[in-house]
Amino acid sequence: MKQKLESLGESSLRNFTVDAPNDSVYQFEGEDYREKQKILGIGNWIEPPKRERKANYAVDAYFREALRVSEPKAPKAPRPPKQPIVQDFQFFPPRLFELLDQEIYYFRQTVGYKVPKNPELGSDAARIQKEEQRKIDEAQPLTDEEVVEKEKLLTQGFTNWTKRDFNQFIKANEKYGRDDIENIAKEVEGKTPEEVMEYSAVFWERCHELQDIDRVMAQIERGEAKIQRRAGIKKALDAKMARYRAPFHQLRIAYGTNKGKNYTEEEDRFLVCMLHKLGFDKENVYEELRATVRSAPQFRFDWFVKSRTALELQRRCNTLITLIERENQELEERERQERRKKGSNVGTKPASKRKQENLPAPQDKPRKKKK
């Protein structure tokens, strides 16, 4: 090995190269694998197995449908053709519905309709079936006078009031309360204030005739409760502001244990005072409050309060309003107790005075006669 290295001279190092050999990379140990790949092709491709999906059966739903045993519903009773469409919210005279029912029962008698038994009525199904069948059997056609009366009664309801007008009227009552007719008339499109006033009077007189009166009254009462709540909050804010000559500087809030760590007292004072100034009962008052906070010079470096959204300011104001209402209640209770004490003191005199009044009057001592 040593002799071989010594035989390598400078010329061998000069001719050293790292070039790859000229043989193809597809040839290995005298075999050409390029031709071999062409011969094999993809004929021996082994396809992987297909995924088997598990079928999830809703067993409860399957047996509910399979074992359902229910009687078919009773078919709808026939109605005479070309009968006028009357809605309950149009408040036609009750006599009109009597004539229409008489007309319907007579038509069913002429077609030989038999009232089926309705299984949904339970134990009263047979009795109701007999009553309805008796009305059909005893029905009489309308006389000429009754036909004229029916046509006359069809003009006495609120025929120009549609379902859309009725829904607008109900939403306006929910928004403004049943007594604010002026604003309610503005919400009902296409109706004059006189028409809305007339409809409102009839509505509150005959509202019990509506089929869904419970839902309608619950909707209106829910809106009126919100109106009363807003009025109570406005009254509480007015009472709080009336205690200070300069509320933006002097107002104090009785936090108790609900102060929190995010808002400072200066920020809370500004929110309460500005909310009272803008008007609590305005629609977009918290958007205006947010814009006012951002433009206030005292908060130009207060990035926390400037980055609050209208919803976050509303939540904070609701918390402050709750604290103010609690403080007002405590003050009212304290004043009530003081008035009660003063009243009891006026009605009862001090014990020392009562003793003096009960003592007998002092008698004059007999004077000594001069000798």
GULOGU-846003 format. One line per field, with one value per residue (C-alpha): x, y, z; residue in one letter. Coordinates in steps of 0.001 Angstrom, whole numbers, plus 500000, padded with zeros to 6 digits. Example, Ala and Ser with C-alpha at 12.3 -4.5 7.8 and 13.67 -1.06 7.14 Angstrom:
east	512300 / 513670
north	495500 / 498940
up	507800 / 507140
residu	A / S
REM end
This chain:
east	500000 / 502879 / 504590 / 501352 / 500981 / 504580 / 504054 / 501304 / 502928 / 501918 / 500481 / 497924 / 496632 / 496422 / 494159 / 491825 / 488100 / 484730 / 482614 / 480001 / 480502 / 478854 / 476809 / 473010 / 471529 / 468922 / 471652 / 472769 / 474980 / 474540 / 470722 / 468666 / 465736 / 464185 / 463136 / 462019 / 459618 / 458047 / 457390 / 455769 / 453535 / 450753 / 449177 / 450173 / 448534 / 446901 / 443894 / 443336 / 440024 / 437055 / 435982 / 433026 / 430575 / 428719 / 424968 / 423668 / 420027 / 417766 / 416118 / 413667 / 412466 / 412170 / 409994 / 407981 / 406983 / 406629 / 404465 / 402377 / 398720 / 396564 / 393176 / 392911 / 391982 / 388447 / 388032 / 387197 / 383540 / 382363 / 381631 / 379313 / 381015 / 381396 / 381082 / 382514 / 385839 / 385528 / 388374 / 387955 / 390133 / 387730 / 385076 / 381912 / 378623 / 378003 / 374704 / 376650 / 378416 / 375067 / 373712 / 376885 / 376785 / 373136 / 374047 / 376906 / 374761 / 372014 / 374555 / 375881 / 372318 / 371732 / 374863 / 373987 / 377050 / 377401 / 379603 / 382399 / 383639 / 386779 / 389089 / 391153 / 388274 / 388479 / 385433 / 383439 / 383750 / 380368 / 378474 / 379987 / 379276 / 375583 / 375299 / 376879 / 374720 / 371583 / 372457 / 372830 / 369549 / 367594 / 369151 / 366839 / 367715 / 368085 / 364980 / 365005 / 365040 / 368003 / 369908 / 369410 / 370446 / 373593 / 374611 / 374054 / 376088 / 378996 / 379523 / 379571 / 382963 / 386469 / 386636 / 389594 / 391791 / 394085 / 396198 / 399212 / 397416 / 396352 / 399926 / 401223 / 398560 / 399548 / 403278 / 402587 / 400596 / 403524 / 405991 / 404099 / 401393 / 397652 / 397051 / 399472 / 397088 / 399058 / 402230 / 400246 / 398541 / 401954 / 403040 / 399978 / 400612 / 397733 / 395394 / 394426 / 394540 / 390725 / 390558 / 393139 / 391323 / 388013 / 389586 / 391376 / 388125 / 386405 / 389474 / 389667 / 385912 / 385700 / 389232 / 387939 / 386412 / 389843 / 391019 / 394611 / 393752 / 396042 / 399093 / 398161 / 397558 / 400770 / 402683 / 401106 / 401557 / 405192 / 405789 / 403949 / 406090 / 409198 / 407722 / 407071 / 410584 / 412072 / 409915 / 411116 / 414762 / 414268 / 412659 / 415559 / 418123 / 416202 / 416111 / 419842 / 420766 / 418541 / 420731 / 423759 / 424338 / 427134 / 426622 / 429513 / 431886 / 429988 / 428022 / 428867 / 427764 / 427248 / 429071 / 429082 / 430847 / 429993 / 432524 / 434628 / 438192 / 437776 / 435895 / 436992 / 434634 / 435257 / 434238 / 431095 / 430161 / 430513 / 428459 / 425582 / 425491 / 425777 / 423141 / 420755 / 421644 / 421177 / 417912 / 417629 / 414517 / 416091 / 416546 / 420274 / 421314 / 424237 / 425686 / 425576 / 427072 / 429938 / 430639 / 430523 / 432986 / 435415 / 435306 / 435493 / 438795 / 439242 / 439425 / 441823 / 444445 / 441999 / 442130 / 440084 / 436889 / 437425 / 437618 / 434339 / 431510 / 427938 / 426867 / 429594 / 428647 / 425014 / 425941 / 427939 / 425121 / 422633 / 424854 / 425120 / 421351 / 420768 / 423082 / 421308 / 417870 / 419054 / 420463 / 417179 / 415197 / 417417 / 417025 / 413247 / 413068 / 415208 / 413014 / 409899 / 411261 / 412195 / 408698 / 407232 / 409418 / 408443 / 404779 / 405095 / 406921 / 404183 / 401451 / 403163 / 404464 / 407651 / 407377 / 408592 / 405789 / 403209 / 404385 / 404158 / 400635 / 399495 / 400785 / 398129 / 398106 / 400179 / 398054 / 398755 / 400256 / 398306 / 399885 / 400806 / 398819 / 400752 / 400416
north	500000 / 502286 / 501539 / 502252 / 505638 / 506506 / 505618 / 508242 / 511393 / 514950 / 514104 / 511741 / 514427 / 516825 / 514424 / 513704 / 514164 / 513600 / 513242 / 510494 / 507489 / 507386 / 504288 / 504699 / 504758 / 502216 / 499606 / 497637 / 494566 / 494210 / 494355 / 497188 / 497930 / 500502 / 497811 / 495587 / 498299 / 498631 / 494923 / 494733 / 497853 / 498173 / 494826 / 493599 / 496569 / 495503 / 497721 / 498558 / 497396 / 499782 / 501442 / 499803 / 502309 / 501358 / 501888 / 503761 / 502951 / 505206 / 502344 / 504519 / 506320 / 503038 / 501327 / 504508 / 504438 / 500661 / 500253 / 503396 / 502593 / 505645 / 506150 / 508274 / 511899 / 512960 / 514601 / 518277 / 519115 / 520613 / 524319 / 526050 / 527652 / 531419 / 532070 / 535438 / 535350 / 536983 / 537298 / 537542 / 540678 / 542521 / 542452 / 541836 / 541788 / 538448 / 538072 / 537645 / 534536 / 533028 / 533466 / 532073 / 529013 / 528444 / 528596 / 526128 / 523634 / 523731 / 523140 / 520063 / 518825 / 519128 / 517118 / 514430 / 514972 / 512790 / 514038 / 511519 / 510754 / 512686 / 510471 / 513488 / 514743 / 511742 / 510929 / 513905 / 512756 / 510963 / 513834 / 516477 / 514278 / 514039 / 517791 / 518659 / 516121 / 517490 / 521030 / 519754 / 517815 / 520781 / 523414 / 525639 / 527713 / 531465 / 533469 / 536501 / 538827 / 536953 / 537113 / 540892 / 541132 / 539101 / 541377 / 544404 / 542951 / 542204 / 545960 / 546732 / 545244 / 546603 / 545198 / 547397 / 546012 / 543194 / 540787 / 542997 / 546040 / 544029 / 542838 / 546408 / 547545 / 544856 / 545631 / 549344 / 548608 / 546555 / 549332 / 552386 / 550997 / 550856 / 554497 / 556186 / 556305 / 559057 / 556989 / 553818 / 555557 / 556464 / 552815 / 551506 / 552258 / 553384 / 554236 / 557668 / 558476 / 558511 / 554997 / 553693 / 555337 / 553783 / 550349 / 550608 / 551357 / 548319 / 546129 / 546691 / 546238 / 542962 / 541572 / 538489 / 537305 / 536694 / 533105 / 533820 / 536524 / 534988 / 535309 / 538837 / 540085 / 538489 / 540293 / 543672 / 543278 / 542308 / 545534 / 547624 / 546084 / 547250 / 550754 / 550853 / 549601 / 552397 / 554952 / 553621 / 553852 / 557408 / 558364 / 556829 / 558737 / 561995 / 561483 / 560726 / 563793 / 566088 / 565524 / 567240 / 570746 / 569632 / 565877 / 565550 / 566421 / 565612 / 562448 / 559472 / 555879 / 553487 / 550469 / 548273 / 545077 / 545440 / 548049 / 545838 / 546420 / 547534 / 550838 / 553759 / 555988 / 558867 / 556698 / 555479 / 559040 / 560178 / 557235 / 557867 / 561631 / 561404 / 558650 / 560929 / 563870 / 561985 / 560401 / 556829 / 556090 / 556926 / 554090 / 554435 / 556027 / 553646 / 554300 / 558022 / 557354 / 555445 / 558333 / 560810 / 558748 / 558610 / 562372 / 563281 / 565104 / 563562 / 560090 / 560911 / 558537 / 556087 / 553373 / 550925 / 552969 / 554305 / 550766 / 549607 / 548674 / 549912 / 546549 / 546627 / 550183 / 549095 / 546265 / 548619 / 551176 / 548467 / 547564 / 551215 / 551703 / 548718 / 550258 / 553627 / 552030 / 550149 / 553363 / 555202 / 552449 / 552622 / 556407 / 556179 / 553546 / 555703 / 558761 / 556684 / 555505 / 559052 / 560311 / 557459 / 558382 / 562034 / 561090 / 558931 / 561722 / 564228 / 561883 / 561131 / 563728 / 563310 / 561422 / 564367 / 566575 / 563847 / 563558 / 567277 / 567350 / 564492 / 566153 / 567915 / 571658 / 573220 / 574639 / 578031 / 577872 / 579712 / 582991 / 583718 / 586426 / 589341 / 589980
up	500000 / 500870 / 497592 / 495711 / 497359 / 496603 / 492948 / 492693 / 491597 / 491055 / 487635 / 489163 / 491484 / 488571 / 486613 / 489595 / 488770 / 490519 / 487375 / 487444 / 485235 / 481829 / 482693 / 483077 / 486552 / 485412 / 484921 / 487903 / 487849 / 484101 / 484146 / 482565 / 484843 / 482481 / 480026 / 482861 / 484147 / 480691 / 480578 / 484048 / 483704 / 486311 / 485709 / 489153 / 490960 / 494216 / 494969 / 498657 / 500143 / 500093 / 503307 / 504963 / 506430 / 509566 / 509395 / 512441 / 512992 / 515067 / 516891 / 518830 / 515721 / 513796 / 516387 / 516943 / 513278 / 513069 / 516159 / 515748 / 516140 / 515525 / 514041 / 510907 / 511480 / 510791 / 507377 / 507237 / 507036 / 503716 / 503466 / 501023 / 498016 / 497674 / 501372 / 502520 / 504344 / 507762 / 510269 / 514012 / 514228 / 511890 / 514648 / 512675 / 514641 / 516427 / 514547 / 511294 / 512589 / 513598 / 510072 / 508506 / 510785 / 509878 / 506197 / 506676 / 508605 / 505963 / 503188 / 505024 / 505369 / 501626 / 500781 / 503342 / 505506 / 508596 / 511412 / 512122 / 515594 / 516447 / 518566 / 519688 / 521874 / 524188 / 526296 / 524936 / 521321 / 521209 / 522856 / 520559 / 517539 / 518465 / 519043 / 515691 / 513874 / 515558 / 514393 / 510831 / 510916 / 512323 / 510041 / 507984 / 504910 / 505243 / 504505 / 502227 / 505237 / 506739 / 503441 / 503316 / 506970 / 506271 / 503404 / 505614 / 508488 / 506148 / 505776 / 509511 / 510373 / 509813 / 506300 / 505305 / 508115 / 506999 / 509015 / 508378 / 509801 / 512841 / 513511 / 513224 / 515685 / 518210 / 517889 / 518344 / 521509 / 522761 / 521962 / 523240 / 525534 / 524975 / 525965 / 523522 / 520547 / 518800 / 518413 / 517703 / 514764 / 513322 / 513328 / 511428 / 507763 / 505576 / 508465 / 509750 / 513487 / 513558 / 512080 / 514536 / 517443 / 516386 / 515948 / 519299 / 521129 / 519583 / 520094 / 523858 / 524149 / 522198 / 522398 / 524241 / 520939 / 519384 / 519156 / 520248 / 522773 / 525418 / 523183 / 522091 / 525633 / 526879 / 524118 / 524940 / 528705 / 528212 / 526291 / 528889 / 531626 / 529743 / 529465 / 533214 / 533855 / 531726 / 533532 / 536892 / 535815 / 534552 / 537858 / 539799 / 537703 / 538167 / 541933 / 542000 / 539950 / 542019 / 545095 / 543554 / 542287 / 539909 / 539367 / 536877 / 539760 / 542962 / 542182 / 544379 / 543865 / 546782 / 545380 / 548437 / 547373 / 543651 / 542551 / 540318 / 539167 / 535555 / 535755 / 537908 / 539863 / 537449 / 534493 / 536268 / 537225 / 533625 / 532309 / 534722 / 534182 / 530407 / 530247 / 532131 / 529899 / 526613 / 527755 / 528932 / 526863 / 523488 / 521007 / 520206 / 523475 / 524064 / 520613 / 521377 / 524810 / 523196 / 520814 / 523712 / 525755 / 522844 / 522342 / 526059 / 526778 / 530235 / 528642 / 525809 / 527277 / 528889 / 526250 / 528297 / 528400 / 524862 / 523482 / 525075 / 522726 / 523070 / 524505 / 527161 / 528142 / 528389 / 530754 / 532955 / 532997 / 533984 / 536935 / 537990 / 537649 / 539927 / 542536 / 542262 / 542657 / 545727 / 547190 / 546525 / 548219 / 551289 / 551463 / 551092 / 553820 / 556095 / 555492 / 556128 / 559462 / 560460 / 559639 / 561653 / 564637 / 564394 / 564254 / 567349 / 569194 / 568365 / 569598 / 572918 / 575368 / 577398 / 580691 / 582785 / 581469 / 582089 / 585728 / 586216 / 584795 / 587048 / 590232 / 592338 / 592236 / 595042 / 597890 / 599343 / 602821 / 605530 / 606370 / 609953 / 611584 / 612860 / 616495
residu	M / K / Q / K / L / E / S / L / G / E / S / S / L / R / N / F / T / V / D / A / P / N / D / S / V / Y / Q / F / E / G / E / D / Y / R / E / K / Q / K / I / L / G / I / G / N / W / I / E / P / P / K / R / E / R / K / A / N / Y / A / V / D / A / Y / F / R / E / A / L / R / V / S / E / P / K / A / P / K / A / P / R / P / P / K / Q / P / I / V / Q / D / F / Q / F / F / P / P / R / L / F / E / L / L / D / Q / E / I / Y / Y / F / R / Q / T / V / G / Y / K / V / P / K / N / P / E / L / G / S / D / A / A / R / I / Q / K / E / E / Q / R / K / I / D / E / A / Q / P / L / T / D / E / E / V / V / E / K / E / K / L / L / T / Q / G / F / T / N / W / T / K / R / D / F / N / Q / F / I / K / A / N / E / K / Y / G / R / D / D / I / E / N / I / A / K / E / V / E / G / K / T / P / E / E / V / M / E / Y / S / A / V / F / W / E / R / C / H / E / L / Q / D / I / D / R / V / M / A / Q / I / E / R / G / E / A / K / I / Q / R / R / A / G / I / K / K / A / L / D / A / K / M / A / R / Y / R / A / P / F / H / Q / L / R / I / A / Y / G / T / N / K / G / K / N / Y / T / E / E / E / D / R / F / L / V / C / M / L / H / K / L / G / F / D / K / E / N / V / Y / E / E / L / R / A / T / V / R / S / A / P / Q / F / R / F / D / W / F / V / K / S / R / T / A / L / E / L / Q / R / R / C / N / T / L / I / T / L / I / E / R / E / N / Q / E / L / E / E / R / E / R / Q / E / R / R / K / K / G / S / N / V / G / T / K / P / A / S / K / R / K / Q / E / N / L / P / A / P / Q / D / K / P / R / K / K / K / K
REM end
